[in-house]
Amino acid sequence: MATNAQGSDEETSFLNDSRKVEWRPGTILVYWKGFWLMLDLIKSIMIVENQFKPLPSDILLASYPKTGTTWLKALAVSIISHNSKAWISPEGDAQADLLQTHNPHELIPFLEMETFGENSSQNINKVLSPWVFSTHLPYSILLEHVKNFGVVSFIFLAIQHMLLGIVPEGPFFDHVLEYWKEREKKNVFFVTYEELKENPKESVRSLVEFLRCSMTSEEIEQVVWKSSHERLSKLDVNIDEVKGIWLGIPFNLYFRKGVVGDGKNQLTTEMMERLEALENQRWEGSGLKLKLSIANPNIKLMDKI
Ligand SMILES: Nc1ncnc2c1ncn2[C@@H]1O[C@H](COP(=O)(O)OS(=O)(=O)O)[C@@H](OP(=O)(O)O)[C@H]1O
């Protein structure tokens, strides 16, 4: 099927009969293959399907939205740039501290937002292998639509925060469960926000090993500091309201509090109970357990989706 960078209505006409909801004024979510996705995102998946062929050396950071993607991207940049020239500064300096001058999202693009055309960040960022990209897409959709996806190493980060119910890439419980089931595969590294918070050096050490990089304890400490919320949230690049915008989102919005458990302050008892019921229903017997912390106080909980 021919595709252009925008995707076409013809390609997505099969969605006409799908369930749809208006998530925000003007933004329609379509229920597709078990998940709620923005129509434009579905079009992008068609493009990815046609144009992107990952290599075994590529690395995919998969995460549910608001679970700590920005942090994981910062860690990956710090670790990988220590050992390879995956990114270079505009001045051509492979050793430059790119997190000082770039928001992590600028350095590691979302697969589903790439057009793979002449000006894509694949061309801008990828100097040498490995190419690192990220996704909020569910595992099953990637597996079905991205040729060779199975060979890519991927790191999944979940749990601390979440957006529940009818939200892009939701439902949360199903999204996380799909990746969780893959966690024992050799090319998978599954980590949670809580683990990273509780023992950052140990988690980063495991991540360094998974990425086949080598670092001393001091270097790992440096990576933890360089990628920390405390540091990044204060950098000019992430505060400056003029320069600091990516896909229409000001960079400072990626750094709210970063505190595990804060969501409890935003939920009523009834919401907590419904959440627990949903957790029991969807994760029963899986070994997954929620440590409650919800970033978005405006969540809508849905029993049945
Ligand atoms: N470096 C670092 N260290 C620790 N925590 C961090 C970091 N960067 C972002 N955050 C916190 O992650 C939350 C945002 O999640 P995401 O980055 O996944 O958002 S997004 O999906 O990319 O929009 C959001 O959590 P809340 O503050 O609780 O809302 C951020 O504060």
Ligand as a Chemical Component Dictionary entry (heavy atoms), coordinates in Angstrom:
data_LIG
# 
_chem_comp.id                   LIG 
_chem_comp.type                 NON-POLYMER 
_chem_comp.pdbx_formal_charge   0 
_chem_comp.three_letter_code    LIG 
# 
loop_
_chem_comp_atom.comp_id 
_chem_comp_atom.atom_id 
_chem_comp_atom.alt_atom_id 
_chem_comp_atom.type_symbol 
_chem_comp_atom.charge 
_chem_comp_atom.model_Cartn_x 
_chem_comp_atom.model_Cartn_y 
_chem_comp_atom.model_Cartn_z 
_chem_comp_atom.pdbx_ordinal 
LIG N1  N1  N 0 14.901 12.739 35.294 1  
LIG C1  C1  C 0 13.804 12.349 35.935 2  
LIG N2  N2  N 0 13.892 11.637 37.084 3  
LIG C2  C2  C 0 12.779 11.241 37.738 4  
LIG N3  N3  N 0 11.505 11.506 37.334 5  
LIG C3  C3  C 0 11.368 12.219 36.191 6  
LIG C4  C4  C 0 12.502 12.672 35.447 7  
LIG N4  N4  N 0 12.054 13.345 34.371 8  
LIG C5  C5  C 0 10.706 13.337 34.430 9  
LIG N5  N5  N 0 10.292 12.667 35.541 10 
LIG C6  C6  C 0 8.903  12.437 35.994 11 
LIG O1  O1  O 0 8.271  11.524 35.094 12 
LIG C7  C7  C 0 6.891  11.899 34.913 13 
LIG C8  C8  C 0 6.625  12.190 33.441 14 
LIG O2  O2  O 0 6.552  10.965 32.771 15 
LIG P1  P1  P 0 7.081  10.782 31.280 16 
LIG O3  O3  O 0 8.444  11.310 31.148 17 
LIG O4  O4  O 0 6.877  9.333  30.944 18 
LIG O5  O5  O 0 6.060  11.666 30.449 19 
LIG S1  S1  S 0 5.827  11.519 28.868 20 
LIG O6  O6  O 0 5.055  10.276 28.633 21 
LIG O7  O7  O 0 7.113  11.503 28.196 22 
LIG O8  O8  O 0 5.010  12.718 28.544 23 
LIG C9  C9  C 0 6.676  13.146 35.767 24 
LIG O9  O9  O 0 6.193  12.682 37.026 25 
LIG P2  P2  P 0 5.266  13.617 37.972 26 
LIG O10 O10 O 0 6.169  14.730 38.391 27 
LIG O11 O11 O 0 4.875  12.778 39.128 28 
LIG O12 O12 O 0 4.098  14.034 37.147 29 
LIG C10 C10 C 0 8.083  13.704 35.895 30 
LIG O13 O13 O 0 8.272  14.530 37.011 31 
# 
loop_
_chem_comp_bond.comp_id 
_chem_comp_bond.atom_id_1 
_chem_comp_bond.atom_id_2 
_chem_comp_bond.value_order 
_chem_comp_bond.pdbx_ordinal 
LIG N1  C1  SING 1  
LIG C1  N2  SING 2  
LIG C1  C4  DOUB 3  
LIG N2  C2  DOUB 4  
LIG C2  N3  SING 5  
LIG N3  C3  DOUB 6  
LIG C3  C4  SING 7  
LIG C3  N5  SING 8  
LIG C4  N4  SING 9  
LIG N4  C5  DOUB 10 
LIG C5  N5  SING 11 
LIG N5  C6  SING 12 
LIG C6  O1  SING 13 
LIG C6  C10 SING 14 
LIG O1  C7  SING 15 
LIG C7  C8  SING 16 
LIG C7  C9  SING 17 
LIG C8  O2  SING 18 
LIG O2  P1  SING 19 
LIG P1  O3  DOUB 20 
LIG P1  O4  SING 21 
LIG P1  O5  SING 22 
LIG O5  S1  SING 23 
LIG S1  O6  DOUB 24 
LIG S1  O7  DOUB 25 
LIG S1  O8  SING 26 
LIG C9  O9  SING 27 
LIG C9  C10 SING 28 
LIG O9  P2  SING 29 
LIG P2  O10 DOUB 30 
LIG P2  O11 SING 31 
LIG P2  O12 SING 32 
LIG C10 O13 SING 33 
# 
